[in-house]
Amino acid sequence: MHPQYITVEGIRLAYLEKNPAGEKIIFFIHGNSSSSNAWRAQFESELLSGHRLIAFDLPAHGGSASSPDYSLPGLGRVIAMAVNQLAGGQEYIISGVSLGVNIVAEMLGQPIQPKGIVVIGSCAIGGAYTMEVVFKPGADMRPSLEDDVSMEELRQYWTRAGLCIHDEDHEKYRSFEKDYYAVQDNFRSKMFATVMAGHIGDEIALFRQSDIPILVLFGAEEKVCNIDYLDDAGLQLWQNKVFKIPGAGHFVHADLPESTNELMAAFAKDVF
């Protein structure tokens, strides 16, 4: 599958697309220092094959160009514009993982109209839901916030943070490592500096105010985020619950793709 490109605010964004004739769209937004390739198991799923699938590379990631603005609201604005251009009036769902969830939340401050939202490994913050509430005490965050990280430090981070538990042959790690070191323009430190400067929306409020059905997935073995923090956050939870998947870490969609794809397919059937 070859990347395609769209230009938004002068930024050339790469994206992957499957089944362009599909009548309903699922958009995918990857996490920090990853790429559209993170959604490979979803693109290969028979359960999702009836939909038009589109996965972006964020600015400075994968095949996308750099941007003058790596704040979460700025990223949300750019990706929202790309979604509106590519959707062309079709109904759609937006899915995000990890930092991608923050971006999905920020997108809700833009003129977009998704039928549903899929949230995986959420670290969205806002109001009473501060970083201290969202992240587990002692969570190893440095490799996701700094640019000068050695290969050994990255390997240790992968293991300690339990990003993918089921990676016996290390294929998922090799893909993650490749994407991580392909990130351009000191994205990690620049993005984190904007967060520390307060340039971030109240993402929990944005989710609440959207009144859009949300499928929330956490891995039960998550070591980065508190998997209970969205239980009573006032979101419009699909099936009135937060799904906590046994035997999965932070990247549930890659760790246990079959479970993720089954839930996404059922959610899409419901909201569409």
C-alpha positions as CSV (number, residue, x, y, z in Angstrom):
1,M,0.0,0.0,0.0
2,H,1.5,3.3,-1.1
3,P,1.1,6.6,0.7
4,Q,-1.0,9.4,-0.7
5,Y,-0.7,13.1,0.1
6,I,-2.9,16.0,0.9
7,T,-1.7,19.6,1.7
8,V,-3.3,21.5,4.6
9,E,-2.1,24.9,5.7
10,G,0.9,24.4,3.5
11,I,1.8,21.1,5.2
12,R,2.1,18.1,3.1
13,L,0.5,15.2,5.0
14,A,0.9,11.5,4.0
15,Y,-1.8,9.0,4.6
16,L,-2.7,5.4,3.7
17,E,-6.1,4.5,2.3
18,K,-7.9,1.2,1.8
19,N,-11.2,0.5,0.0
20,P,-11.7,4.1,-1.4
21,A,-15.1,3.1,-2.7
22,G,-16.4,2.4,0.8
23,E,-19.4,4.5,1.8
24,K,-18.4,5.0,5.5
25,I,-15.0,6.1,6.7
26,I,-12.9,5.2,9.7
27,F,-10.0,7.7,10.2
28,F,-7.0,6.6,12.3
29,I,-4.7,8.9,14.2
30,H,-1.5,7.4,15.6
31,G,0.4,8.3,18.8
32,N,3.6,10.1,19.6
33,S,6.6,9.1,17.4
34,S,4.6,6.5,15.4
35,S,3.1,6.5,11.9
36,S,0.1,5.3,9.9
37,N,1.8,1.9,9.9
38,A,0.7,1.5,13.6
39,W,-2.8,0.6,12.3
40,R,-1.7,-2.2,10.1
41,A,-3.7,-4.8,11.9
42,Q,-6.9,-2.7,11.4
43,F,-6.2,-2.3,7.7
44,E,-5.8,-6.1,7.4
45,S,-9.0,-6.9,9.3
46,E,-11.8,-8.6,7.5
47,L,-14.2,-7.1,10.1
48,L,-13.4,-3.6,9.0
49,S,-12.9,-4.3,5.3
50,G,-16.3,-2.9,4.3
51,H,-15.3,0.6,5.3
52,R,-13.1,3.1,3.7
53,L,-10.0,3.3,5.9
54,I,-7.7,6.3,6.1
55,A,-4.7,6.6,8.4
56,F,-2.6,9.8,8.6
57,D,1.0,10.4,9.4
58,L,1.1,13.3,11.8
59,P,3.2,16.3,10.9
60,A,7.0,15.5,11.3
61,H,6.1,11.7,11.3
62,G,6.3,9.1,8.7
63,G,6.0,10.6,5.2
64,S,4.5,13.9,6.4
65,A,6.3,17.3,6.3
66,S,7.2,19.3,9.4
67,S,4.9,22.1,10.8
68,P,5.5,25.4,12.4
69,D,3.0,24.5,15.2
70,Y,3.3,21.3,17.2
71,S,0.8,22.3,19.9
72,L,-2.0,19.9,20.4
73,P,-4.7,22.4,19.3
74,G,-2.5,23.2,16.2
75,L,-2.2,19.5,15.3
76,G,-6.0,19.1,15.9
77,R,-6.8,21.9,13.6
78,V,-4.6,20.5,10.8
79,I,-5.9,17.0,11.0
80,A,-9.5,18.2,11.3
81,M,-9.0,20.1,8.0
82,A,-7.6,17.0,6.4
83,V,-10.5,14.9,7.6
84,N,-13.0,17.4,6.1
85,Q,-11.2,17.5,2.8
86,L,-11.0,13.7,2.5
87,A,-14.5,12.9,3.9
88,G,-16.2,14.9,1.1
89,G,-19.6,14.6,2.9
90,Q,-19.3,10.9,3.8
91,E,-20.1,9.8,7.3
92,Y,-17.1,8.9,9.4
93,I,-15.6,7.7,12.7
94,I,-12.3,9.1,14.1
95,S,-10.0,6.7,16.0
96,G,-7.0,7.7,18.0
97,V,-4.4,6.0,20.2
98,S,-2.3,7.6,23.0
99,L,-1.3,11.1,21.9
100,G,-3.7,10.6,19.0
101,V,-6.5,10.7,21.5
102,N,-5.4,14.2,22.6
103,I,-5.4,15.2,19.0
104,V,-8.9,13.8,18.5
105,A,-10.2,15.7,21.5
106,E,-8.6,18.9,20.1
107,M,-10.2,18.3,16.8
108,L,-13.6,18.6,18.4
109,G,-13.0,22.3,18.8
110,Q,-13.0,22.5,15.0
111,P,-16.0,22.2,12.6
112,I,-16.1,18.4,12.3
113,Q,-19.0,16.0,12.6
114,P,-17.9,12.5,13.3
115,K,-20.6,9.8,14.0
116,G,-18.4,8.2,16.6
117,I,-15.0,8.3,18.3
118,V,-12.7,5.5,19.2
119,V,-10.3,6.2,22.1
120,I,-7.4,3.7,22.7
121,G,-4.9,4.2,25.6
122,S,-6.3,7.6,26.4
123,C,-4.1,10.3,27.9
124,A,-6.5,13.2,27.3
125,I,-6.5,15.8,30.1
126,G,-8.5,18.7,31.2
127,G,-10.0,20.3,34.3
128,A,-9.7,18.0,37.3
129,Y,-8.1,15.4,35.1
130,T,-4.6,16.6,35.4
131,M,-1.4,14.7,34.3
132,E,-1.2,13.4,37.9
133,V,-4.6,11.8,37.6
134,V,-4.1,10.5,34.0
135,F,-0.6,9.0,34.3
136,K,0.4,6.3,36.7
137,P,2.9,7.3,39.4
138,G,6.5,6.6,38.1
139,A,5.4,6.1,34.5
140,D,8.5,6.3,32.3
141,M,7.7,9.2,30.0
142,R,11.1,10.6,29.0
143,P,11.5,8.9,25.7
144,S,8.2,10.3,24.6
145,L,9.1,13.8,25.5
146,E,12.8,14.2,24.5
147,D,14.6,14.0,21.2
148,D,18.0,12.6,22.2
149,V,17.2,9.0,23.2
150,S,19.5,6.1,22.6
151,M,18.4,2.8,21.1
152,E,19.1,1.0,24.4
153,E,16.9,3.6,26.3
154,L,14.2,3.1,23.7
155,R,14.3,-0.7,24.1
156,Q,14.1,-0.4,27.9
157,Y,11.2,2.1,27.5
158,W,9.3,-0.4,25.3
159,T,9.6,-3.1,28.0
160,R,9.1,-1.0,31.1
161,A,6.1,0.9,29.7
162,G,4.5,-2.4,28.5
163,L,3.5,-0.8,25.2
164,C,2.9,-4.1,23.6
165,I,2.9,-7.3,25.7
166,H,2.5,-9.7,22.9
167,D,5.7,-9.1,20.9
168,E,7.5,-12.4,21.2
169,D,9.4,-12.0,17.8
170,H,10.0,-8.3,18.4
171,E,8.4,-7.4,15.1
172,K,6.2,-4.7,16.7
173,Y,9.2,-3.2,18.5
174,R,11.2,-3.0,15.2
175,S,8.4,-1.2,13.5
176,F,8.1,1.2,16.5
177,E,11.8,1.9,16.6
178,K,11.9,2.6,12.9
179,D,9.0,5.1,13.2
180,Y,10.5,6.7,16.4
181,Y,13.8,7.5,14.8
182,A,12.1,8.8,11.6
183,V,10.5,11.7,13.5
184,Q,11.7,15.1,12.3
185,D,12.2,18.6,13.6
186,N,12.6,17.8,17.4
187,F,8.8,17.1,17.5
188,R,8.8,15.5,20.9
189,S,10.5,18.3,22.8
190,K,8.7,21.1,20.9
191,M,5.3,19.5,21.4
192,F,5.9,19.0,25.2
193,A,7.1,22.6,25.5
194,T,3.7,23.8,24.2
195,V,1.9,21.6,26.7
196,M,4.0,22.9,29.6
197,A,3.3,26.4,28.4
198,G,-0.5,25.7,28.8
199,H,-1.2,25.6,25.1
200,I,-3.8,22.8,25.3
201,G,-7.5,22.6,25.4
202,D,-9.7,21.2,28.1
203,E,-9.9,17.9,26.3
204,I,-12.2,16.1,28.7
205,A,-14.7,19.0,28.3
206,L,-14.4,18.8,24.5
207,F,-15.3,15.1,24.7
208,R,-18.2,15.8,27.0
209,Q,-19.6,18.7,25.0
210,S,-19.4,16.8,21.7
211,D,-22.3,14.5,22.7
212,I,-20.8,11.9,20.3
213,P,-20.7,8.2,21.2
214,I,-17.3,7.1,22.3
215,L,-15.7,3.6,22.4
216,V,-13.0,3.7,25.1
217,L,-10.4,0.9,25.2
218,F,-7.6,0.4,27.7
219,G,-5.3,-2.6,28.1
220,A,-5.8,-4.1,31.5
221,E,-2.0,-4.4,31.9
222,E,-1.5,-0.7,31.0
223,K,1.6,0.7,32.7
224,V,1.4,4.3,31.4
225,C,-2.1,5.6,32.1
226,N,-4.7,5.1,34.8
227,I,-7.3,2.8,33.2
228,D,-10.0,4.0,35.5
229,Y,-9.8,7.7,35.1
230,L,-12.5,7.9,32.4
231,D,-15.0,5.7,34.2
232,D,-16.9,8.7,35.7
233,A,-15.7,11.5,33.4
234,G,-19.2,12.1,32.0
235,L,-18.5,11.0,28.5
236,Q,-21.1,9.4,26.2
237,L,-19.7,6.0,26.6
238,W,-20.7,3.3,24.1
239,Q,-22.5,0.5,25.9
240,N,-22.1,2.7,29.1
241,K,-18.7,1.3,29.9
242,V,-14.9,1.7,29.5
243,F,-13.6,-1.5,27.9
244,K,-10.5,-2.9,29.8
245,I,-9.0,-5.6,27.7
246,P,-7.2,-8.4,29.7
247,G,-3.7,-9.3,28.5
248,A,-3.1,-6.0,26.6
249,G,-0.8,-3.1,27.3
250,H,-0.9,0.5,26.1
251,F,-1.2,-0.2,22.4
252,V,-4.3,-2.4,22.6
253,H,-5.0,-2.2,18.9
254,A,-1.5,-3.8,18.2
255,D,-1.4,-6.1,21.2
256,L,-4.7,-7.8,20.8
257,P,-6.0,-6.6,17.3
258,E,-8.7,-9.2,17.1
259,S,-10.4,-8.0,20.2
260,T,-10.0,-4.4,19.1
261,N,-11.3,-5.0,15.6
262,E,-14.4,-6.9,16.9
263,L,-15.3,-3.9,19.1
264,M,-14.6,-1.3,16.5
265,A,-16.7,-3.2,13.9
266,A,-19.6,-3.5,16.3
267,F,-19.3,0.2,17.3
268,A,-19.2,1.2,13.6
269,K,-22.3,-0.9,12.8
270,D,-24.1,0.8,15.7
271,V,-23.1,4.5,15.1
272,F,-23.5,4.3,11.3
